Amino acid sequence: MEDLSPGTRPYTVHHLDAAIAHLEQVLNLDGANSLFSKTYWRSRVEEALSTPGLAPSQHARLQRLLDRIEES
């Protein structure tokens, strides 16, 4: 990810589906037990959850990812 100034969000609602698909793919393959810690993956998902204008379906997908991280 690029260097962001304070208050800048890494995701936009228009690009969020691709980011969610990437997170789903990574967490399906390696789970939260990969090279990165659960804390890292949780923060990535929570970052996405903070995107303004989140659609209910996007929220549901991200919540499932958080649940998967917690269960691993």
C-alpha positions as CSV (number, residue, x, y, z in Angstrom):
1,M,0.0,0.0,0.0
2,E,1.1,3.5,-0.6
3,D,2.0,6.0,2.2
4,L,-1.1,7.7,3.3
5,S,-1.4,11.0,5.1
6,P,-3.4,11.1,8.4
7,G,-7.1,10.8,7.8
8,T,-6.7,9.2,4.3
9,R,-8.4,5.9,3.9
10,P,-6.7,3.1,2.0
11,Y,-9.9,1.9,0.3
12,T,-12.8,3.5,-1.6
13,V,-16.2,2.0,-2.0
14,H,-15.5,1.6,-5.7
15,H,-12.4,-0.5,-5.2
16,L,-13.4,-2.3,-2.1
17,D,-14.8,-5.4,-3.8
18,A,-11.4,-6.2,-5.3
19,A,-9.7,-5.7,-1.8
20,I,-12.3,-8.0,-0.2
21,A,-11.8,-10.6,-2.9
22,H,-8.0,-10.4,-2.2
23,L,-8.5,-10.8,1.5
24,E,-10.9,-13.7,1.0
25,Q,-8.4,-15.4,-1.3
26,V,-5.4,-15.0,1.1
27,L,-7.4,-16.0,4.2
28,N,-8.8,-19.0,2.4
29,L,-5.4,-20.2,1.3
30,D,-3.3,-19.6,4.4
31,G,-5.8,-18.4,6.9
32,A,-4.7,-16.1,9.7
33,N,-1.9,-18.5,10.5
34,S,0.2,-17.4,7.5
35,L,3.4,-15.4,7.6
36,F,1.5,-12.5,9.0
37,S,-0.2,-12.5,12.3
38,K,-3.9,-12.5,13.2
39,T,-3.4,-8.9,14.3
40,Y,-2.2,-7.9,10.8
41,W,-5.2,-9.5,9.1
42,R,-7.7,-8.2,11.6
43,S,-6.4,-4.7,11.1
44,R,-6.6,-5.0,7.3
45,V,-10.2,-6.2,7.5
46,E,-11.1,-3.5,10.1
47,E,-9.6,-0.9,7.8
48,A,-11.8,-2.0,5.0
49,L,-14.8,-2.0,7.4
50,S,-14.2,1.7,8.0
51,T,-14.7,2.6,4.4
52,P,-17.4,5.2,4.0
53,G,-20.4,4.1,1.9
54,L,-19.9,0.3,2.6
55,A,-22.7,-1.7,1.1
56,P,-24.5,-4.3,3.3
57,S,-23.1,-7.2,1.2
58,Q,-19.5,-5.8,1.6
59,H,-20.1,-5.5,5.4
60,A,-21.3,-9.1,5.6
61,R,-18.3,-10.4,3.6
62,L,-15.9,-8.5,5.8
63,Q,-17.6,-9.6,9.0
64,R,-17.2,-13.2,7.8
65,L,-13.5,-12.6,7.3
66,L,-13.2,-11.3,10.9
67,D,-15.1,-14.4,12.1
68,R,-12.7,-16.6,10.2
69,I,-9.7,-14.8,11.7
70,E,-11.1,-15.3,15.2
71,E,-11.8,-19.0,14.6
72,S,-8.3,-19.8,13.3
